[in-house]
Amino acid sequence: MTDQDKKITPKHTVQTRVVFLKLSDIDTVKEQFAADVFIESRWREKSLDHGKENDNMDFSKYWHPKLIVQNVISTSKDNVWKKLEFGKNGEAFIVEKRRIKGIFTENLELQDFPFDLQDLSIVLTSEHPVEELEIIEDDEHLSSIIVSCFVDEQEWELREFVESEIRKVSKEFTGSKNVVYPFLVFKTLAMRRAGFFVWNIILIMTIISSLSFATFAVNRNLPQNRLQLAFTLTLTGVTFRFVTNQQLPKISYLTRLDKYILYCMVFNYLVTTWHAIVTLISDDDAQADYDLYFFIGFAVFYALFHIFFYAISLKTKTVYVRMVFIRMDNVETLKEQFDGDVYFRARWREPKLDNLKENQPVDHRNFWNPAIQIRNKVSEKFSKTWYEVLTINGEAYLVQKSRQIGTFAERLELHDFPFDSQPLNVCFTSSLPESELELVPDTVKPSEIGVSCYIHAQEWDLEPFVESETSVAATEEGYSPILNIRGLASRKYSFFIWNIIIIMTLIGSLPLTTFAINRNNPQRRLLLGFILALTGVSFRFMANQSIPKIPYQTLLDRYLLVSMLFNYLVCIWHIIVSRFEDDSDTQGTMDLYAFIATVIIYIAYQLAFLIVVVVKILLKQRKIKEKVQVYQTNLENASNAVQVKNPIKVNKLQKRQTVAKFSHLILKSSYEKEKTE
């Protein structure tokens, strides 16, 4: 919300409530539903204070909010009546009551179809801008829903609650981009009963796809029979694909059911392909063996996929985690750990707290707890955890807050050392299995990092972004959820350039000076070469003291090894050239050519190393820049989403914004009709 929005004080406040009297015909294909809705709106009329109720009052003489149901398509009933009511102190309220029965649009999100949840919304708006009107939910007369009158109970399960969401939307047709109109969305939640699709599509498709194994029973010397059966099963899968398409609107993404059917079709396709390939094997024994192996492989693959599909279809409890890096220090490459001071907040839905009174104490031990732990914490200097209750639009969330100061382990990737960047992870996990718990980053209020709080800044630069990654970890009892929230530290490589690389470059060039010694005195040449070689070994050990014992070569290791190898080759040449002492002219010519070749090789590998380093640094900086941009975008999106009253369902904000985007069409039509009358 901008400062300008904060200064706006609407002249009128309209309190509204909605009662869903009846819901029916939730049409997934047309993305609409039928509803019989009662809407009651009330607003103050000070000129009528301390008056008397009059059923014959002409309300056209007084101010009217001009409320519009924005997402209605058609109505079979739309009755509006008004009455005058008074408060305890004689305050006058004009109450508008409206009974509307019709068809309403709802942009459905079907990624999890048929295991999806859908909002059913009534969107109210006005022709008055926000400077003149504010629409809020009536806090005395609460909105409600009559679940017993729900008609589509065989296909949907209706949740017994109504929540509201306040928005403000600009309208293009007004001619001014600064004109903003109020929106109030009342919504309830419907959960699809997936039984029909499980028994009539998924189960049948499972049976059809499993019949592909029966084709292996046909003699492999009769591929035409195998292929005929496989083609029949594949075409049957295509038929079922069209059946499911009739249950859905034309959407630009795959639902969970689409993915399953496509998998079955691909599986049948692979089996069919194998029946064609196996005929190309001429050896009968080898053909039989390969046919058996592929049969077993297909069976294992088929079983694993179905286990995975049904596992992800199970409902898990979602815990939203946000973390703030307060301080980071002492990133130790040798010990592979860093010191950190972090704050994290984890929140999860707790319906038992929905009716909690304000400031009422809560004992978190009486409620479900995800048992969140920091997996990579090595030692602890300070730890404090406390619990709070967060209520958003009537939905209660139990919140675990914690401050942790300690040392955290971090497995470093040192292939590019000393031009490397290292992720600094705080790894969250739980003792509960992944089938019961899902750890996800909080997108409403993303994790943050204070770059200026990094103390050990002489060796590392802390990048201004935070990213997260979810995974699972194997335990004795199965798999546990993992959420890694990480910052990124880039090593300052100046120390290694000035104290190791440049010095090693100078030492590596000194073998060229050994050619100045008389070639007839090879022992002098070799003595200097051995001294330089031992110096290179010393520098190799010095570099090893800066990194842990790793089974691979770092970029610095490779550079030092090439430098040592260069010195070794020069020493070998001095031994070889000494064997041509009988032919002085040939010895001199060969030594000159060897010197020129050595100079070229030295310059070539130095340039190659420089190019590799520059390319790696540029690619790293580009990648970091992209991540910073993504992080800043996420922060801006979260900042905009905070203005919405129900930030828990940010993933559905796009849907509601799409509905609101075209609301001016309905408003314009109503405005022109009123103008004509």
C-alpha positions as CSV (number, residue, x, y, z in Angstrom):
1,M,0.0,0.0,0.0
2,T,1.4,3.4,-1.0
3,D,1.5,6.5,1.3
4,Q,-1.2,8.0,-0.9
5,D,-3.5,5.0,-0.2
6,K,-2.9,5.4,3.5
7,K,-4.1,9.0,3.5
8,I,-7.4,8.1,1.8
9,T,-10.3,8.4,4.2
10,P,-13.5,7.2,2.5
11,K,-16.6,9.3,3.0
12,H,-18.8,6.2,3.4
13,T,-18.3,2.7,4.9
14,V,-20.5,-0.1,3.8
15,Q,-20.7,-3.2,5.9
16,T,-21.6,-6.3,4.0
17,R,-22.3,-9.9,4.7
18,V,-23.1,-12.9,2.4
19,V,-25.1,-16.0,3.1
20,F,-24.7,-18.9,0.6
21,L,-28.3,-20.3,0.7
22,K,-27.7,-22.9,-1.9
23,L,-24.8,-24.1,-4.1
24,S,-25.1,-26.4,-7.0
25,D,-23.8,-27.3,-10.5
26,I,-20.1,-26.7,-10.0
27,D,-19.1,-27.0,-13.7
28,T,-15.4,-27.7,-14.1
29,V,-15.5,-27.5,-17.9
30,K,-17.3,-24.1,-18.0
31,E,-15.6,-22.9,-14.8
32,Q,-18.8,-21.7,-13.2
33,F,-21.2,-22.6,-10.5
34,A,-24.9,-22.0,-9.6
35,A,-25.8,-20.3,-6.4
36,D,-28.6,-18.8,-4.5
37,V,-27.1,-16.0,-2.4
38,F,-28.4,-13.5,0.1
39,I,-26.4,-10.2,0.4
40,E,-27.0,-7.7,3.1
41,S,-25.3,-4.3,3.1
42,R,-25.7,-1.5,5.6
43,W,-24.4,2.1,5.8
44,R,-24.9,5.1,8.0
45,E,-27.3,7.9,7.1
46,K,-26.7,10.6,9.6
47,S,-29.6,12.8,8.3
48,L,-32.0,10.2,9.6
49,D,-30.6,9.8,13.1
50,H,-33.1,9.5,16.0
51,G,-36.0,9.1,13.5
52,K,-38.6,6.5,13.1
53,E,-38.8,3.4,10.9
54,N,-40.9,4.0,7.8
55,D,-41.7,1.1,5.4
56,N,-42.8,3.6,2.8
57,M,-39.7,5.7,2.8
58,D,-38.3,6.9,-0.6
59,F,-34.7,5.8,-0.4
60,S,-33.9,7.3,-3.8
61,K,-33.4,10.7,-2.0
62,Y,-30.4,9.4,-0.1
63,W,-26.9,8.3,-0.9
64,H,-26.5,4.8,-2.4
65,P,-23.3,2.7,-2.7
66,K,-24.3,1.2,-6.1
67,L,-23.0,-2.3,-5.3
68,I,-22.5,-4.7,-8.1
69,V,-22.0,-8.5,-8.1
70,Q,-19.1,-8.6,-10.5
71,N,-18.7,-12.3,-11.3
72,V,-22.4,-13.1,-12.1
73,I,-23.1,-14.3,-15.6
74,S,-26.9,-14.7,-15.6
75,T,-29.6,-14.4,-13.0
76,S,-33.0,-16.1,-12.7
77,K,-33.9,-14.1,-9.6
78,D,-32.6,-10.7,-8.4
79,N,-34.7,-9.1,-5.7
80,V,-33.6,-6.0,-3.9
81,W,-35.3,-4.2,-1.0
82,K,-34.3,-1.7,1.6
83,K,-35.3,-0.8,5.1
84,L,-34.3,1.7,7.8
85,E,-32.8,0.4,11.1
86,F,-31.5,2.2,14.1
87,G,-28.7,1.4,16.5
88,K,-28.7,1.5,20.3
89,N,-28.0,5.2,20.4
90,G,-30.4,6.1,17.6
91,E,-27.9,5.9,14.7
92,A,-29.7,5.4,11.4
93,F,-28.6,2.7,9.0
94,I,-30.0,2.1,5.6
95,V,-30.0,-1.7,5.0
96,E,-30.1,-3.1,1.5
97,K,-31.1,-6.7,1.3
98,R,-30.6,-8.6,-2.0
99,R,-31.6,-12.2,-3.0
100,I,-29.8,-13.2,-6.1
101,K,-30.0,-16.6,-7.8
102,G,-27.8,-17.2,-10.9
103,I,-24.6,-18.5,-12.5
104,F,-21.3,-17.2,-11.3
105,T,-17.8,-17.5,-12.9
106,E,-14.9,-18.9,-11.0
107,N,-11.4,-19.4,-12.6
108,L,-10.5,-22.8,-11.4
109,E,-6.9,-24.0,-10.7
110,L,-6.7,-27.6,-11.8
111,Q,-3.1,-28.6,-11.4
112,D,-4.1,-31.2,-8.8
113,F,-7.3,-32.4,-10.6
114,P,-9.0,-34.6,-9.5
115,F,-7.5,-34.1,-6.0
116,D,-8.1,-30.4,-6.0
117,L,-9.6,-27.7,-3.8
118,Q,-11.5,-24.8,-5.4
119,D,-12.7,-21.4,-4.1
120,L,-16.3,-20.5,-4.8
121,S,-16.4,-16.7,-4.8
122,I,-18.9,-13.9,-4.8
123,V,-17.2,-10.7,-5.9
124,L,-18.8,-7.3,-4.8
125,T,-17.7,-4.0,-6.1
126,S,-19.1,-0.5,-6.6
127,E,-19.2,2.3,-9.2
128,H,-17.8,4.7,-6.5
129,P,-14.0,5.0,-6.1
130,V,-12.2,4.2,-2.9
131,E,-12.1,7.9,-2.0
132,E,-15.9,7.8,-1.6
133,L,-16.6,4.2,-0.5
134,E,-15.1,1.5,1.6
135,I,-16.6,-2.0,1.5
136,I,-15.9,-4.2,4.5
137,E,-17.2,-7.4,6.0
138,D,-20.0,-6.9,8.7
139,D,-18.3,-7.7,12.0
140,E,-21.7,-8.0,13.8
141,H,-23.7,-10.1,11.3
142,L,-21.3,-12.7,10.1
143,S,-21.3,-14.4,6.7
144,S,-22.3,-18.0,6.6
145,I,-23.1,-21.0,4.4
146,I,-25.9,-23.6,4.6
147,V,-24.0,-26.8,3.9
148,S,-27.2,-29.0,4.1
149,C,-28.5,-27.4,1.0
150,F,-25.5,-28.2,-1.1
151,V,-26.7,-30.1,-4.2
152,D,-23.4,-31.5,-5.6
153,E,-22.5,-33.4,-2.5
154,Q,-21.8,-36.6,-4.5
155,E,-18.9,-34.8,-6.4
156,W,-17.8,-32.1,-3.9
157,E,-17.3,-31.7,-0.2
158,L,-18.2,-28.2,1.0
159,R,-16.3,-26.7,3.9
160,E,-18.5,-24.9,6.4
161,F,-16.9,-21.4,6.5
162,V,-16.9,-18.2,4.6
163,E,-14.0,-15.8,4.4
164,S,-13.5,-12.4,2.9
165,E,-10.8,-10.6,1.1
166,I,-10.5,-6.8,0.4
167,R,-8.9,-5.6,-2.8
168,K,-8.6,-2.4,-4.7
169,V,-8.6,-2.4,-8.5
170,S,-8.0,0.3,-11.1
171,K,-10.4,0.6,-14.1
172,E,-9.2,1.5,-17.5
173,F,-12.5,2.7,-18.9
174,T,-12.7,5.6,-16.5
175,G,-10.1,7.5,-18.5
176,S,-7.9,8.0,-15.4
177,K,-5.3,5.4,-14.2
178,N,-5.5,6.9,-10.7
179,V,-9.1,5.9,-10.2
180,V,-9.3,2.9,-7.9
181,Y,-12.4,1.0,-7.0
182,P,-13.1,-1.2,-3.9
183,F,-13.6,-5.0,-4.1
184,L,-14.8,-7.4,-1.5
185,V,-14.6,-11.1,-2.2
186,F,-16.6,-13.6,-0.2
187,K,-15.5,-17.2,-0.7
188,T,-16.1,-20.7,0.5
189,L,-14.0,-23.8,-0.2
190,A,-15.1,-26.9,-2.0
191,M,-13.0,-30.1,-2.1
192,R,-13.6,-32.5,-5.0
193,R,-14.5,-36.0,-4.1
194,A,-12.0,-38.0,-6.3
195,G,-13.7,-41.4,-6.0
196,F,-15.4,-41.2,-9.4
197,F,-12.1,-40.5,-11.2
198,V,-10.1,-43.0,-9.2
199,W,-12.5,-45.9,-9.8
200,N,-13.7,-45.0,-13.3
201,I,-10.5,-43.6,-14.9
202,I,-7.4,-44.1,-12.9
203,L,-8.1,-47.7,-11.8
204,I,-9.2,-48.8,-15.3
205,M,-6.2,-47.1,-16.9
206,T,-4.0,-48.9,-14.4
207,I,-5.5,-52.2,-15.5
208,I,-5.2,-51.4,-19.2
209,S,-1.6,-50.3,-18.9
210,S,-0.7,-53.4,-16.8
211,L,-2.1,-55.6,-19.6
212,S,1.1,-54.6,-21.6
213,F,2.9,-57.2,-19.5
214,A,0.6,-59.9,-21.0
215,T,2.0,-59.2,-24.5
216,F,5.3,-60.8,-23.3
217,A,3.4,-64.1,-23.1
218,V,3.1,-64.2,-26.9
219,N,5.9,-66.0,-28.6
220,R,8.6,-63.4,-29.4
221,N,8.9,-65.0,-32.9
222,L,5.4,-63.7,-33.6
223,P,6.1,-59.9,-33.3
224,Q,3.0,-59.1,-35.4
225,N,0.8,-60.6,-32.7
226,R,2.6,-58.8,-29.9
227,L,2.4,-55.5,-31.8
228,Q,-1.2,-55.9,-32.6
229,L,-2.1,-56.3,-28.9
230,A,0.2,-53.4,-27.9
231,F,-1.4,-51.1,-30.5
232,T,-4.9,-52.0,-29.2
233,L,-3.8,-51.0,-25.6
234,T,-2.2,-47.8,-26.8
235,L,-5.3,-46.7,-28.7
236,T,-7.5,-47.5,-25.7
237,G,-5.2,-45.2,-23.7
238,V,-5.8,-42.5,-26.3
239,T,-9.6,-43.0,-25.9
240,F,-9.3,-42.5,-22.2
241,R,-7.3,-39.4,-22.7
242,F,-10.2,-37.9,-24.7
243,V,-12.6,-39.0,-22.0
244,T,-10.7,-37.0,-19.3
245,N,-10.5,-34.0,-21.6
246,Q,-14.3,-33.8,-21.6
247,Q,-14.2,-33.4,-17.8
248,L,-11.9,-30.3,-18.0
249,P,-11.8,-26.9,-19.7
250,K,-9.2,-26.2,-22.3
251,I,-6.2,-25.4,-20.1
252,S,-2.6,-24.7,-21.0
253,Y,-1.1,-27.1,-18.4
254,L,-1.3,-30.7,-17.4
255,T,-3.4,-31.9,-14.5
256,R,-2.3,-34.7,-12.2
257,L,-4.7,-37.0,-14.0
258,D,-3.3,-35.9,-17.4
259,K,0.2,-36.8,-16.3
260,Y,-0.9,-40.2,-15.1
261,I,-2.6,-41.1,-18.3
262,L,0.3,-39.8,-20.4
263,Y,2.6,-42.0,-18.4
264,C,0.5,-45.0,-19.1
265,M,0.5,-44.2,-22.8
266,V,4.2,-43.7,-22.8
267,F,4.6,-47.0,-21.0
268,N,2.6,-48.8,-23.6
269,Y,4.6,-47.1,-26.3
270,L,7.9,-48.3,-24.7
271,V,6.6,-51.8,-24.5
272,T,5.5,-51.7,-28.1
273,T,8.9,-50.3,-29.2
274,W,10.6,-53.1,-27.4
275,H,8.6,-55.7,-29.2
276,A,9.8,-54.2,-32.5
277,I,13.4,-54.0,-31.3
278,V,13.7,-57.5,-30.0
279,T,13.1,-58.9,-33.5
280,L,16.5,-57.4,-34.5
281,I,18.4,-59.7,-32.2
282,S,19.4,-62.7,-34.3
283,D,20.7,-64.9,-31.6
284,D,17.8,-66.8,-30.1
285,D,19.3,-67.3,-26.7
286,A,20.3,-63.7,-26.4
287,Q,16.9,-62.7,-27.6
288,A,15.2,-64.7,-24.8
289,D,17.6,-63.3,-22.2
290,Y,17.0,-59.6,-23.3
291,D,13.3,-60.2,-23.4
292,L,13.3,-61.5,-19.8
293,Y,15.5,-58.6,-18.6
294,F,13.3,-56.0,-20.2
295,F,10.1,-57.6,-18.8
296,I,11.6,-57.4,-15.3
297,G,12.8,-53.8,-15.9
298,F,9.3,-52.7,-17.1
299,A,7.7,-54.4,-14.1
300,V,10.0,-52.6,-11.6
301,F,9.5,-49.2,-13.4
302,Y,5.8,-49.7,-13.5
303,A,5.6,-50.5,-9.8
304,L,7.8,-47.6,-8.7
305,F,5.8,-45.1,-10.7
306,H,2.5,-46.1,-9.2
307,I,3.9,-46.0,-5.7
308,F,5.2,-42.5,-6.4
309,F,1.9,-41.4,-7.9
310,Y,-0.3,-42.6,-5.1
311,A,2.2,-41.2,-2.5
312,I,2.0,-37.7,-3.8
313,S,-1.7,-37.9,-4.1
314,L,-2.0,-38.3,-0.3
315,K,-2.7,-35.1,1.6
316,T,0.1,-33.8,3.8
317,K,0.3,-31.1,6.3
318,T,2.1,-28.0,5.0
319,V,4.4,-26.0,7.2
320,Y,5.6,-22.6,5.9
321,V,9.1,-21.7,6.9
322,R,10.7,-18.2,6.8
323,M,14.3,-17.5,8.0
324,V,16.3,-14.4,8.5
325,F,20.1,-14.5,8.5
326,I,20.9,-12.0,11.3
327,R,24.7,-12.6,11.4
328,M,27.1,-14.9,9.6
329,D,30.8,-15.2,10.4
330,N,33.9,-17.4,10.2
331,V,33.3,-19.4,7.0
332,E,36.0,-22.0,7.6
333,T,37.1,-23.8,4.4
334,L,39.3,-26.3,6.2
335,K,36.6,-27.4,8.7
336,E,33.7,-27.0,6.3
337,Q,31.5,-25.0,8.6
338,F,30.4,-21.5,9.5
339,D,29.0,-19.5,12.5
340,G,25.5,-18.1,12.2
341,D,22.9,-16.2,14.1
342,V,19.5,-17.0,12.5
343,Y,15.9,-16.4,13.3
344,F,13.2,-18.6,11.7
345,R,9.4,-18.7,11.8
346,A,7.4,-21.8,11.0
347,R,3.6,-21.6,10.7
348,W,0.9,-24.3,10.1
349,R,-2.8,-24.4,10.0
350,E,-4.6,-25.2,13.2
351,P,-8.4,-25.2,12.8
352,K,-8.9,-25.9,16.6
353,L,-7.8,-22.3,17.2
354,D,-10.2,-20.6,14.7
355,N,-12.6,-19.5,17.5
356,L,-9.8,-18.4,19.8
357,K,-10.6,-15.1,21.6
358,E,-8.1,-12.3,21.4
359,N,-5.2,-12.5,23.9
360,Q,-6.3,-15.9,25.1
361,P,-3.2,-17.9,26.2
362,V,-2.5,-21.1,24.3
363,D,-0.4,-24.1,25.3
364,H,1.2,-25.3,22.1
365,R,1.8,-28.8,23.7
366,N,-1.9,-29.4,23.3
367,F,-1.7,-29.2,19.5
368,W,0.0,-30.9,16.6
369,N,3.6,-30.0,16.2
370,P,5.9,-30.6,13.2
371,A,8.9,-31.1,15.4
372,I,11.2,-29.0,13.2
373,Q,14.9,-29.4,13.7
374,I,18.0,-27.8,12.2
375,R,19.8,-30.8,10.7
376,N,23.3,-29.3,10.0
377,K,23.8,-27.5,13.4
378,V,27.1,-28.7,14.9
379,S,27.2,-26.7,18.1
380,E,24.8,-24.4,19.9
381,K,25.7,-21.2,21.8
382,F,22.1,-19.8,22.2
383,S,18.7,-21.2,21.6
384,K,15.3,-19.8,22.3
385,T,11.9,-21.0,21.0
386,W,8.4,-19.6,21.6
387,Y,5.0,-20.0,20.1
388,E,2.3,-17.6,19.0
389,V,-1.1,-17.7,17.3
390,L,-1.6,-15.9,14.0
391,T,-5.2,-15.4,12.8
392,I,-5.8,-14.4,9.2
393,N,-9.4,-13.9,8.0
394,G,-10.7,-16.3,10.6
395,E,-8.1,-19.0,9.9
396,A,-5.8,-19.7,12.8
397,Y,-2.1,-20.6,12.4
398,L,0.1,-21.9,15.2
399,V,3.5,-20.2,14.8
400,Q,6.8,-21.4,16.0
401,K,9.5,-18.7,16.3
402,S,13.1,-19.5,17.2
403,R,16.4,-17.7,17.6
404,Q,19.5,-20.0,17.0
405,I,23.1,-19.0,17.5
406,G,25.7,-21.7,16.7
407,T,28.0,-23.4,14.2
408,F,26.6,-25.0,11.1
409,A,28.2,-27.7,8.9
410,E,28.4,-27.0,5.2
411,R,29.9,-29.4,2.6
412,L,31.9,-27.2,0.3
413,E,32.4,-27.7,-3.4
414,L,36.0,-26.6,-4.1
415,H,36.5,-27.5,-7.8
416,D,36.9,-23.8,-8.6
417,F,39.0,-22.8,-5.5
418,P,40.0,-20.0,-4.9
419,F,37.5,-18.5,-7.4
420,D,34.6,-20.3,-5.8
421,S,31.3,-19.4,-4.3
422,Q,29.9,-21.4,-1.5
423,P,26.2,-21.8,-0.4
424,L,25.7,-21.4,3.3
425,N,22.7,-23.7,4.1
426,V,20.5,-23.9,7.2
427,C,18.9,-27.3,6.7
428,F,15.4,-27.7,8.3
429,T,13.9,-31.2,8.7
430,S,11.4,-33.0,10.9
431,S,11.1,-36.3,12.7
432,L,7.8,-36.9,10.8
433,P,7.8,-38.7,7.5
434,E,7.3,-36.8,4.2
435,S,3.9,-38.5,3.8
436,E,2.6,-36.5,6.8
437,L,4.5,-33.3,6.5
438,E,5.6,-30.9,3.8
439,L,8.1,-28.1,4.4
440,V,7.9,-25.2,2.0
441,P,9.4,-21.7,1.9
442,D,7.0,-19.0,3.0
443,T,6.3,-17.0,-0.1
444,V,4.1,-14.5,1.7
445,K,7.0,-13.1,3.7
446,P,10.2,-14.5,2.1
447,S,13.4,-15.3,3.9
448,E,15.9,-12.4,4.1
449,I,19.6,-11.8,4.6
450,G,21.4,-8.8,6.0
451,V,24.5,-8.4,3.8
452,S,26.0,-5.7,6.1
453,C,25.8,-8.1,9.1
454,Y,28.6,-10.3,7.7
455,I,31.6,-9.8,9.9
456,H,34.3,-12.0,8.3
457,A,34.3,-9.7,5.2
458,Q,38.1,-9.8,4.6
459,E,37.9,-13.2,3.0
460,W,34.3,-13.5,1.7
461,D,31.6,-11.4,0.1
462,L,28.0,-12.2,1.0
463,E,25.6,-12.0,-1.9
464,P,22.3,-10.1,-1.4
465,F,19.8,-13.0,-2.0
466,V,18.4,-16.0,-0.3
467,E,17.1,-19.1,-2.1
468,S,15.5,-22.3,-0.9
469,E,15.3,-25.9,-2.0
470,T,13.1,-28.8,-0.9
471,S,14.2,-32.5,-0.9
472,V,13.9,-35.6,1.2
473,A,16.4,-37.5,3.4
474,A,16.5,-41.2,4.0
475,T,16.0,-42.3,7.7
476,E,15.6,-45.6,9.4
477,E,11.8,-45.2,9.3
478,G,11.6,-44.0,5.7
479,Y,12.0,-40.5,4.3
480,S,11.9,-37.1,6.1
481,P,11.2,-33.7,4.4
482,I,14.1,-31.4,3.9
483,L,14.1,-27.6,3.4
484,N,17.4,-25.9,2.7
485,I,17.4,-22.1,3.0
486,R,20.7,-20.7,1.9
487,G,22.7,-17.6,1.3
488,L,25.8,-17.4,-1.0
489,A,29.3,-16.4,0.0
490,S,31.8,-15.6,-2.8
491,R,35.5,-16.0,-1.8
492,K,37.8,-13.0,-2.2
493,Y,40.6,-14.5,-4.2
494,S,43.1,-11.6,-4.0
495,F,45.1,-13.3,-1.2
496,F,45.7,-16.4,-3.3
497,I,46.5,-14.4,-6.5
498,W,49.2,-12.3,-4.8
499,N,50.6,-14.9,-2.4
500,I,50.4,-18.1,-4.4
501,I,49.5,-17.8,-8.1
502,I,51.8,-14.8,-8.9
503,I,54.7,-16.2,-6.9
504,M,54.2,-19.6,-8.5
505,T,54.0,-17.9,-11.9
506,L,57.4,-16.3,-11.3
507,I,58.9,-19.5,-10.0
508,G,57.4,-21.4,-12.9
509,S,59.2,-19.0,-15.3
510,L,62.6,-19.4,-13.7
511,P,63.3,-22.8,-15.4
512,L,63.7,-20.7,-18.6
513,T,66.7,-19.1,-17.0
514,T,68.5,-22.4,-16.7
515,F,69.0,-22.4,-20.4
516,A,71.5,-19.6,-19.8
517,I,73.9,-22.0,-18.1
518,N,76.3,-23.8,-20.4
519,R,74.7,-26.9,-21.8
520,N,77.9,-28.8,-21.2
521,N,77.4,-28.3,-17.5
522,P,74.1,-30.2,-17.0
523,Q,74.6,-30.7,-13.3
524,R,74.3,-26.9,-12.7
525,R,71.2,-26.8,-14.8
526,L,69.7,-29.7,-12.9
527,L,70.6,-28.3,-9.5
528,L,68.7,-25.1,-10.2
529,G,65.8,-27.2,-11.7
530,F,65.6,-29.4,-8.6
531,I,65.6,-26.3,-6.3
532,L,62.7,-24.8,-8.3
533,A,60.9,-28.2,-8.3
534,L,61.2,-28.4,-4.5
535,T,59.9,-24.9,-4.2
536,G,56.9,-25.8,-6.2
537,V,56.2,-28.7,-3.9
538,S,56.4,-26.4,-0.9
539,F,53.8,-24.1,-2.5
540,R,51.7,-27.1,-3.2
541,F,51.7,-28.0,0.5
542,M,50.9,-24.4,1.4
543,A,47.9,-24.4,-0.8
544,N,46.7,-27.7,0.7
545,Q,46.6,-26.2,4.2
546,S,43.8,-23.8,3.0
547,I,41.4,-26.6,2.0
548,P,40.1,-29.9,3.5
549,K,41.3,-33.3,2.4
550,I,39.3,-33.7,-0.8
551,P,39.5,-36.5,-3.4
552,Y,39.7,-34.2,-6.4
553,Q,41.9,-31.4,-7.8
554,T,40.9,-27.8,-7.3
555,L,41.6,-25.2,-10.0
556,L,44.6,-23.9,-7.9
557,D,45.9,-27.5,-7.6
558,R,45.8,-28.0,-11.4
559,Y,47.7,-24.7,-11.9
560,L,50.4,-25.7,-9.4
561,L,50.7,-29.2,-10.9
562,V,51.1,-27.9,-14.4
563,S,53.8,-25.5,-13.2
564,M,55.6,-28.4,-11.5
565,L,55.2,-30.5,-14.6
566,F,56.6,-27.7,-16.7
567,N,59.7,-27.6,-14.4
568,Y,59.9,-31.4,-14.6
569,L,60.0,-31.3,-18.4
570,V,62.7,-28.7,-18.5
571,C,64.8,-30.9,-16.2
572,I,64.2,-33.9,-18.5
573,W,65.4,-31.8,-21.5
574,H,68.6,-30.9,-19.7
575,I,69.3,-34.6,-19.3
576,I,68.5,-35.4,-22.9
577,V,70.6,-32.5,-24.4
578,S,73.6,-33.5,-22.4
579,R,73.7,-36.8,-24.5
580,F,74.6,-34.8,-27.6
581,E,77.9,-33.5,-26.3
582,D,79.9,-35.0,-29.1
583,D,78.1,-32.8,-31.7
584,S,78.3,-29.3,-30.4
585,D,76.4,-27.7,-33.3
586,T,73.5,-30.1,-33.2
587,Q,73.4,-29.7,-29.4
588,G,73.2,-25.9,-29.6
589,T,70.5,-26.0,-32.3
590,M,68.4,-28.4,-30.4
591,D,68.8,-26.4,-27.2
592,L,67.7,-23.2,-28.9
593,Y,64.6,-24.9,-30.4
594,A,63.8,-26.4,-27.0
595,F,64.1,-23.0,-25.3
596,I,61.7,-21.4,-27.9
597,A,59.2,-24.3,-27.5
598,T,59.4,-24.0,-23.7
599,V,58.7,-20.3,-23.9
600,I,55.7,-20.9,-26.1
601,I,54.3,-23.7,-23.9
602,Y,54.8,-21.5,-20.8
603,I,53.0,-18.6,-22.3
604,A,50.2,-20.8,-23.7
605,Y,49.4,-22.5,-20.4
606,Q,49.5,-19.2,-18.5
607,L,47.1,-17.6,-21.0
608,A,44.8,-20.7,-20.9
609,F,44.7,-20.5,-17.1
610,L,43.9,-16.8,-17.3
611,I,41.1,-17.4,-19.8
612,V,39.6,-20.2,-17.8
613,V,39.6,-18.1,-14.6
614,V,38.1,-15.0,-16.4
615,V,35.3,-17.1,-18.0
616,K,34.5,-18.8,-14.6
617,I,34.3,-15.5,-12.8
618,L,32.1,-13.9,-15.5
619,L,29.7,-16.9,-15.6
620,K,29.5,-16.9,-11.8
621,Q,28.8,-13.2,-11.7
622,R,26.1,-13.6,-14.3
623,K,24.5,-16.4,-12.4
624,I,24.5,-14.5,-9.2
625,K,23.0,-11.4,-10.9
626,E,20.1,-13.6,-12.2
627,K,19.5,-15.0,-8.8
628,V,19.5,-11.5,-7.2
629,Q,17.0,-10.3,-9.8
630,V,14.7,-13.3,-9.1
631,Y,15.0,-12.7,-5.3
632,Q,14.2,-9.0,-5.7
633,T,11.2,-9.9,-7.8
634,N,9.9,-12.4,-5.2
635,L,10.3,-9.7,-2.5
636,E,8.3,-7.2,-4.6
637,N,5.6,-9.8,-5.3
638,A,5.4,-10.7,-1.6
639,S,5.2,-7.0,-0.7
640,N,2.3,-6.5,-3.1
641,A,0.6,-9.7,-1.8
642,V,0.7,-8.4,1.8
643,Q,-2.0,-5.9,0.9
644,V,-4.4,-8.8,0.4
645,K,-6.1,-9.8,3.6
646,N,-5.7,-13.5,3.1
647,P,-1.9,-13.9,2.3
648,I,-2.1,-17.6,3.0
649,K,-3.5,-18.3,-0.4
650,V,-1.2,-16.2,-2.4
651,N,-1.1,-19.0,-5.1
652,K,-4.7,-18.1,-5.9
653,L,-4.1,-14.4,-6.1
654,Q,-3.5,-14.5,-9.9
655,K,-6.9,-16.2,-10.3
656,R,-8.7,-13.5,-8.5
657,Q,-6.8,-10.7,-10.2
658,T,-7.8,-12.2,-13.6
659,V,-11.5,-12.1,-12.5
660,A,-11.1,-8.5,-11.3
661,K,-9.3,-7.5,-14.5
662,F,-12.4,-7.7,-16.6
663,S,-14.8,-6.4,-14.0
664,H,-14.9,-3.0,-15.8
665,L,-17.0,-4.7,-18.6
666,I,-19.8,-5.4,-16.2
667,L,-19.5,-2.0,-14.5
668,K,-19.6,-0.3,-17.9
669,S,-22.7,-2.2,-19.0
670,S,-24.5,-1.3,-15.7
671,Y,-23.4,2.3,-16.0
672,E,-24.7,2.7,-19.6
673,K,-28.0,1.0,-18.6
674,E,-28.5,3.4,-15.7
675,K,-27.6,6.4,-18.0
676,T,-30.2,5.2,-20.6
677,E,-32.9,4.9,-18.0
